Amino acid sequence: DDAHFMDPESWVFVRLLGYDAHTVVVMTLRVPAHHLCGAAQAAYSHLNTLHIPLLGLDPSHLATLACQMLGVRKIPRRLDSILRDKSQGVPSWCEQLLREMLYDSVIRTEAPAVAGVDTGEAMVTPPLSQLRKQRATLDSMLGEGASSKNKEMLYRLGTEVENDTPSLVCIIPPDQTISPAGVPTSIKGMIQARIDRMEELDQMIIKTASVLGMVFPR
């Protein structure tokens, strides 16, 4: 995964590995070929390389995904529209945006009974048929012992929505506004926007850390 982060030596190795008739190498790339290094372009354009363009998630699944990530049963329609228009169906982009909005208090999770939740804000609930289908798959996976926190969360979400039991909802506070125009279209853009909002000292710390590397001694 994320093969565009590989170093040139690894690309050379992958290309050599591709000559083995008993080996299939599967990689995912997020950047166009012309942005890759020379070794990567050689492997990318090789006769034995098959390119399969992958589309993002269907927009109808984004509300379910957002509810799963936030641990809620409903999200504002305005938020759903932004996810549909800007995410290009990339789950990691959705997760990063939701974390940014929670961190900046642009959105928050509340119990439905909290005053101000039902103030005319149009809400989106994942379709019951979609949740039931996912629950059927999760039933078999959970039965096989392959449970995880995310699977259990989605399973609980489907149960709560289907039974109409109380649960948290995501809201946009009255003093907050969200606009598609101010939402970056890439994870890099979101990270850069957060860095730009930091104090000058914090920006310098990040720049210094980027030079030192991912790991460095105290």
C-alpha positions in Angstrom: 0.0 0.0 0.0 1.1 3.6 -0.7 3.9 2.4 -3.0 4.6 6.0 -4.1 6.5 6.4 -0.8 9.0 3.7 -1.6 12.7 4.5 -2.2 14.3 3.9 -5.7 16.1 0.8 -4.5 12.8 -0.8 -3.5 11.3 0.0 -6.9 14.3 -1.7 -8.6 13.7 -4.8 -6.4 10.0 -4.9 -7.2 10.8 -4.7 -10.9 13.2 -7.6 -10.7 10.7 -9.5 -8.6 8.2 -9.1 -11.4 10.4 -11.3 -13.7 9.6 -14.3 -11.5 6.8 -16.2 -13.4 5.4 -17.5 -10.0 5.1 -14.1 -8.4 2.4 -11.5 -8.5 3.1 -8.1 -7.0 0.1 -5.9 -6.1 0.7 -2.2 -5.2 -1.5 0.9 -4.8 -0.4 4.4 -5.9 -2.0 7.7 -5.1 0.0 9.9 -7.4 0.3 10.1 -11.2 3.1 8.3 -12.8 4.9 11.4 -14.0 5.5 12.4 -10.3 7.3 9.1 -9.6 11.1 8.7 -9.5 12.9 7.2 -12.5 13.1 3.7 -11.0 9.4 3.8 -10.2 8.5 5.0 -13.7 10.5 2.1 -15.2 8.5 -0.4 -13.2 5.2 1.4 -13.8 5.7 1.4 -17.6 7.1 -2.2 -17.8 5.4 -4.5 -20.3 4.4 -6.9 -17.5 2.7 -4.2 -15.4 -1.1 -4.1 -15.4 -2.8 -0.8 -14.5 -6.2 -1.0 -12.8 -7.7 2.4 -12.0 -9.7 2.2 -8.7 -12.6 4.5 -7.9 -13.5 5.8 -4.5 -16.4 4.7 -2.3 -19.8 5.2 -3.7 -21.2 8.6 -2.3 -24.1 6.7 -0.8 -21.8 5.0 1.7 -20.1 8.1 3.0 -22.9 8.9 5.6 -22.5 5.4 7.0 -18.7 5.8 7.0 -18.9 9.1 8.8 -21.4 7.7 11.4 -19.1 4.8 12.0 -16.0 7.0 12.5 -17.8 9.4 14.8 -19.8 6.8 16.7 -23.1 8.5 16.0 -26.4 7.5 14.3 -26.9 10.8 12.3 -24.9 13.5 10.7 -25.9 16.9 9.4 -26.9 17.0 5.7 -24.4 19.9 5.2 -21.6 17.6 6.4 -22.8 14.8 4.2 -22.8 17.2 1.2 -19.2 18.2 1.8 -18.1 14.5 2.1 -19.8 13.7 -1.2 -18.4 16.8 -3.0 -14.8 16.9 -1.7 -13.7 13.4 -0.6 -13.6 11.7 -4.0 -14.6 8.6 -2.0 -11.3 8.3 -0.1 -12.0 7.0 3.4 -8.7 8.3 4.9 -9.6 11.8 3.7 -13.0 11.6 5.4 -11.4 10.5 8.6 -8.9 13.3 8.5 -11.6 15.9 7.8 -13.8 14.6 10.6 -10.9 14.7 13.1 -10.0 18.2 12.0 -13.6 19.4 12.5 -13.9 17.7 15.9 -10.6 19.2 17.0 -11.6 22.7 15.9 -15.2 22.2 17.4 -16.8 22.8 14.0 -18.8 19.7 14.8 -19.5 17.8 18.0 -21.4 14.8 19.1 -24.4 15.1 21.4 -27.3 13.1 22.8 -30.5 13.8 20.8 -32.2 15.2 23.9 -29.7 18.0 24.3 -31.3 21.4 23.6 -30.3 22.8 20.2 -29.8 19.5 18.4 -33.2 19.6 16.6 -33.2 23.2 15.5 -34.1 22.7 11.9 -30.8 21.2 10.9 -31.5 18.5 8.2 -29.9 15.2 9.3 -28.8 12.2 7.3 -29.3 8.6 8.6 -27.6 5.7 6.8 -30.3 3.6 4.9 -31.5 0.7 7.0 -31.1 -1.7 4.1 -27.5 -0.7 3.9 -26.9 -1.2 7.6 -28.7 -4.5 7.6 -26.6 -5.8 4.7 -23.4 -4.7 6.5 -24.7 -6.3 9.8 -25.3 -9.6 8.0 -21.6 -9.6 6.8 -20.4 -8.5 10.3 -22.5 -11.3 11.9 -20.4 -13.9 10.1 -17.2 -12.1 10.7 -17.9 -11.6 14.4 -18.9 -15.3 14.6 -15.6 -16.3 13.2 -13.8 -14.4 16.0 -12.5 -11.7 13.6 -14.0 -8.9 15.7 -12.4 -5.5 16.0 -13.4 -2.2 17.5 -14.6 -0.7 14.2 -16.7 -3.8 13.4 -18.3 -3.8 16.8 -19.0 0.0 16.5 -20.7 -0.5 13.1 -22.6 -3.5 14.4 -23.8 -1.4 17.4 -24.7 1.5 15.1 -26.8 -0.8 12.9 -28.6 -2.2 15.9 -29.4 1.2 17.4 -30.7 2.7 14.1 -32.8 -0.3 13.3 -34.3 -0.4 16.8 -34.6 3.4 17.0 -32.9 3.4 20.4 -31.2 6.6 21.7 -27.7 7.3 20.6 -25.4 10.2 19.9 -25.8 12.4 16.8 -23.4 14.7 15.1 -24.3 18.4 15.1 -22.9 21.7 13.8 -23.1 24.2 16.8 -25.1 27.3 16.1 -22.0 29.5 16.3 -20.2 27.4 13.6 -20.5 27.4 9.8 -19.0 25.0 7.3 -18.5 25.8 3.7 -17.2 23.5 0.9 -15.1 26.4 -0.4 -12.9 26.3 2.7 -12.3 22.5 2.7 -9.0 21.2 1.2 -9.4 18.5 -1.4 -6.4 16.5 -0.1 -5.0 15.2 3.2 -1.8 17.2 2.4 -3.9 20.3 2.1 -5.6 19.7 5.4 -2.3 19.1 7.2 -0.8 22.2 5.6 -3.8 24.3 6.7 -3.4 23.2 10.3 0.3 24.0 10.2 -0.5 27.5 8.8 -2.8 28.1 11.8 -0.1 27.2 14.4 2.0 29.6 16.3 5.3 30.5 14.8 7.2 28.5 17.5 5.1 25.4 16.8 5.7 25.8 13.1 9.5 25.9 13.7 9.3 22.7 15.8 7.6 20.9 13.0 10.1 22.1 10.4 13.0 21.0 12.7 11.4 17.6 13.3 10.9 17.1 9.5 14.7 17.6 9.0 15.6 15.4 11.9 13.5 12.5 10.5 10.8 10.1 11.7 13.0 8.9 14.6 15.8 10.7 16.4 17.6 10.4 19.7 16.7 12.8 22.5 
